[in-house]
Amino acid sequence: MRGSIYSNQKCSVCNGSFLYYERKGGLFCPEHQDQRANSLFYVKFGREINKRFKTFESAERFLIGVRYEVDRNTFDPRDYKTKAPLGFKNLSEQWLILKKNEVKPSSYRSLRRFIFAAVDTWGNKNIKEIGYAEIEDFLYAQPVSDKTKSNIKSCLHSFWVWLRKRKIITIQQFPEFPEVKYRLGTRKIIDKETQQAIIEEVKKLSFDLNPKIWLGIKWLSTYISIRPGELVKMKEKDVNPRTGIFTVCHTKENREKYVPMLDADIKILDSLPIGLPDLSFFRHVQGVSGVAAGKPFGEKYFYKWWKKACDNLGIEGVDLYGGTRHSSVTALRKVCSPEQIKIGTMHSTNKAFDRYFQPGMDDALDVYKHTQDAPQVHHHSSAPKTAKLLKLKQ
């Protein structure tokens, strides 16, 4: 299969078709060699390619390029389809449709935002023409933090993995991705006494209005495997004092978690009215300005009351996550092993757990203690007789 160049133009003498003569560099009438085509060119290459050109030179360059790809065994007819089946925009839209049913709405919104930013840069460019350089230039042109750039890179990497699994590209066509380094911000933590003081202040401020405000914040400091976003989405059926189990459905890991309750919390639950199974457990009651009774707490509602309690106590810079979950994990170091704490946090990876526990700190502390027991350095006047001094030349 070598393809050829054709023209819709006809010979002005015999009205015959022109033929492509490679050595003569043009299209000529077989019967009248002085008659040459000068317009309406197109290239046919097998059944896959039928492409029009304004000039013979551009048509010939195209044909030579396609033949070169065939010789190198890199020819892919999809590269030349007018509907761009390998276009980044077309394929990424297909990928987003699948992802919409696989991930949480908040995660989907992030993926969609990242992909749209890439479409603004690459448009419908052939995915095989997007490599390391294009990805690196795109990432570092984004006016976002290094952590967000890393998230964008992960999104694009996931997209290309999907392309490979769908056999849209081969493993040899899978691009190399640049490394994006970042440092996660740290949260301020507090000791247990300060934590309990804040929780008691929350109770003082909110208990008469709605005891579940205090209860939710108390649980965040106790059940360190439950995140604030997971807790606020629990329904009545997920908080079951009869079984003594929390069922956490909306997890970051997309899998259910079952968290055992303490007896003290079971007693508290027994004292509260029970709602219908599908009602949000953390919901507003009557008397809250601007909010209808029964409406679920917003994601930042616990933080609002935590912040109010901190302000009353003059405590600054401690967010809800750091003051509850992070601070409780840190305090547990004194009474539990790392393995026990990891069971409690229910982290699925060591990397995520290490952010909380910071392994090696106890070993470092032991080293620092030994520095107090190290032999003292003697001054020259009281140096031992066996000491050896190193004399340096002037």
N, C-alpha and C positions, 0 to 999 in steps of 0.2 A: 504494500500500500504506500504509494508515493504521492498521491494527490496531483492536482494540476490547477492551472489558472484558465479561466474562461471569460468570455465577454458576451453580453447581450447585443452588442453592436454587430451589424452584418456588413459583408463586403458590398461596396457600392457598385461593383461591376456585375457580380453574379448572385448577390444576396445570400451567399453561402456563409457558414459559420467560420470564425477564426480559430486557428489552432495555436497552442503554445509551443514555441521553439526555444528550448533553453539556451542552446548555443548562440542563437541570433538575438536572444534577450528581448522577446516580444511575442505578440500574437499576430499571425499573418494568415492570409487566405491561401489555402493549398494550391489553388489554381492561378491566383494572381498575386505573386510574391511582393508586388509593389504596394499592395493594399494592406494596411496595418491598423489594428484596433487602437483607439486612443481614449476610450471611456467605457463605462458600464462593466468594470471588471469584478469578478468574484472568484473565490478559491473554494474548491470542493476537495474534501479529504475524507474519503470513506463516506459512511452514512452520518457521521457525527458532526462534520463541520461544513457549513455553507455560508461563507462570510463575504460581504461586499466591500469593495475598495474604490476610491476615486482615481487612483493612479496605478499604473502597472508596477512601478518601483515598490510601492507599499505592499501590493499583493505578493510580489516575489519575495520580499523580505519576510513576510508572514509565512509563506510556504516553506522557505528555507528553515525558519525557526521551528516549525512543526516537524519537519523531517529530522532535524537535529535531535529533538526530543524523542522521536521514535528510535533513532539510532542509539540513544543513551538509555532507552527503556524507561523514560520518565514521562512519556506522553499520557495525558489524562484528558479525555474528551470533555469532561465536566468543566475544565478550565475555560472552555470556549462557548459554553451555553449562554444564550442571551439573558436567561432568567437567573443567572449566577447561583447555581446550586451550591457552590462552595463559598459564597459571599458571607462575610462575617455577620452582617446584619441579619441576613436570612436565617442562618444557622443558630445564632444566639437567640433569636425570637422563638425558635422551636425549643431550645433548651429551657428558656424561661417558662414556657407553657408546662413542661414536665415538672420543673422545680416548684411551680405554684402549688402542686398537689403533694409535694414531698416535704416541704419545710414549713416552719411557722410563718404566719403573715409578716411578722417583724423581720424575720430573716429574708423572706422573699423581697420585701421592700428594699433591703440593703443590696441584694443581688441585682435587682432591677436597676437600682441607681448606679451601681458599678458598671453594668453592661451598657447602659445608656451613655455613660461617659466614654466608654470605649468606642461605641458606635459613632459618637460625635467626632472621634479622632480618625477611625479607620473606615467608617461607612460600610460599604459592601465589598471591601477589599477581599481578594481571595485569601482564605485562611492559610494557604501554603506559602503566601508571601509575607506572613507575619511571623517574625522570628525573635530571637533574643533582643536584638537592637531595637526593634519596634516596640516590644513590650517594655523594655527598660526606659526608653524615651517617654512612653505614655505614662508609666508609673511616676516617674520623677517630675513630670509636668503637672501632676495633680496638686492643687493647693490644699492639701490635707496633711494630717499628722502621719508620722512613720507607721504607727499602728494601723491606721486606716489604709495606708498604701499596702501594708502586708495583707490586710483583709481583701483588698482588690486583687492582689496577686493570687491569693487562695481561690477567689471566685473564678478568675481566668484559668487557673490551673485545672480546677474542677470541670470547667467547660471543655478544655482540650482533652481531658481524660474521657469525657463523654464522647467526643469526636472519635477518639481511638477505639473505644468500645463499640461504637456503631459502625466501625470500619470505614468511616468517612476519610480518615487519614491512616497512614501506617505508622508503626512505632518509629521508623526512620524519619518521618515527617513531624514527629512530636517536637515542639520547640523547647529549647533550654530556657529556664526561667531565672531571672536575676535574684540575688539574695537581697532581702529587705530587712535591715536590722532596726530594731526598736527596743525601747525600754518601757516597760509598763509602769504607770504611776503607782505610788504606794499610798495606802490608806493609813490615816492616823488611828492608832489603837489606844485603848484605855485599860486600866486594871479593873478587876471584878467589883471592887468597892464603888468606883466611879460609875461603872455600868449599872449596878444595882440602884445607885442613887438616881440616875437618869430614868430608869424604868419606874421607880417609885414616884418620881415627879410626873411621869406620863399618867400613872394611875390617879394621882391627885387631881390632875387637870381634866381627865377624860372619863373616869369611871362612871360618874353619874350620868353623863351623856350617852356613852356606849361602852360597856366594859370590854368589848371585843377589840377596841383600839389598843388598850393596855395588854390584853391577852395576846394579840398578834405580835407585838414587839417583844413581849416576854418569851414567846415561843421562838422567835428568831435568835435570841441569845441562848436558848436551851437546845433546840433541835438544829444543830449546826449543819445538817445535811439539806435543810430546806432554805431556798433562796427567797428573798422578799417577793420577787415576781411570781414564784411558784405558790407561795403561801396565799397571796391575795386572790388567786384564781380558784382556790378550793371551794367546793360546794359542800352543802350539808352532808351529803352521802359520803364525802371523802374524809370527814372527821367523825369517826365512829367510836364513842366511848365503850360500847358493848364489846367490841373486839380489841379495843385499846390500840388501834392502828390508824395512822394518817396514810391516806392514799394520795400520792402526789402524781397527778397526771400530766400537767403541762411543764415538763422538765426540759432543761437545756439539752440533755442527751437524747431526747425523744424516746424515752422509755419510762415506764411507771416506777416509782419508788414507794416502798412500804416502810414507814417510820414508826417504831413503837412509842407509845405514850407513857409518861410517868404517871404513877397513881395520883399524885397531887393534881395533875391536869385533868384526869378522868373525873375527879370529884368536882372540879370547877365546871366541867362540861355538864355534869349531871344536874348542876344548879341552874343552868341556862335553859331557856325555852328552846324546843326543837322545831326547826322549820322543815318545809317540804324538801325532799331529797335533792331536787335540781336547783334549789335556791342557792345563791352565793352565800357561803358561810359568813364572810366578812362583808356585810351590807349595812347601809345607812338606816337609821331609825328616824322616827318623826322628831322634828324639832331642829334639824340641821338646815340652816338658811341656804336656799338655792339648790337643794338636793332633794329629790323625791325619796320617800321611805321605800326601802327594798332595793334601791340601786346599789350595785357593787361598789366597793371602795376602788378608787383609782390607784394606779401603780405607785404614785407618790404620796398617798394619804398617810401611810405610816411614817414616812420621812417628815411630813409636815408636823406631826405631833412630837416626834423625836427632836426635831429642831427647836420647837417651842420649849420643850423641857430643858434642852441644853442652854438656851438663852436665859431661862429663869435661873439656872445654876451657874451661869457665867462660864460655861464650857464652850470652847471655840474649835472649829476645824475637824469635828468628828462626825462623819456621815453615818447613816443608819447601818450600812453594810459593815463598815469598819468597826463601829461601836458595838455591834451585836456578834455577828458570825466570826469576824476576824479576831476580835478581842477574846471571845470565848475559846477559840482554838489555841490562841497564844497562852491563855491561862491554864489550859489543860496540860501543857507541857510539864507542869510541876507534879502532876499526879498520874498521867497516863503515858504509855509508850507511843512512839510514832505509829506503830501498827494499829493500836487501839484507836487512836485519833482518826486515822484514815478510814477505819470501819465506820466511825461516827459521822465523818463528813461525806462518806459514800462517793468519794472522788473516783473516777474511772481511770485516771492517768496519774502517774507520779509527778509529772510536770505541773499539773494543776494543783496537786496537793502541796508540792514544795513551795508554792507561792504563799501558802498559809503557814506551813510549819517551819520553813527555813531550816532544813537539816544542816547539821554541822555546828549550830550555835552552841549546843551543850558541850561538844568537844572543844570548841574554841574557848569556852568559859573555863574548862578544866586546865587548858594550857595557861590561861591568864592567871589562874590561882597558883600554878606552879612557879610563876615568875616571882611570887612573894617568897618562895622557899629557896630560890637560887642563891649560891654562895655570893657573899658581898664582895665588892671590888675593893682591894686594899690600896691605900695611898702609899707613895714611895717610902715615907718615914716609917711605916709599920709593915712593910712587905715581908713575907716569909723569906728566910735566908735561902731557901731552895729555889726561889723565883728566878726566872731567866728573863733578862731584859734584852730587847732587840735594839741595837744601836744603829741609827740611820746616818749615812754620810751627809755632811753639809753640802 
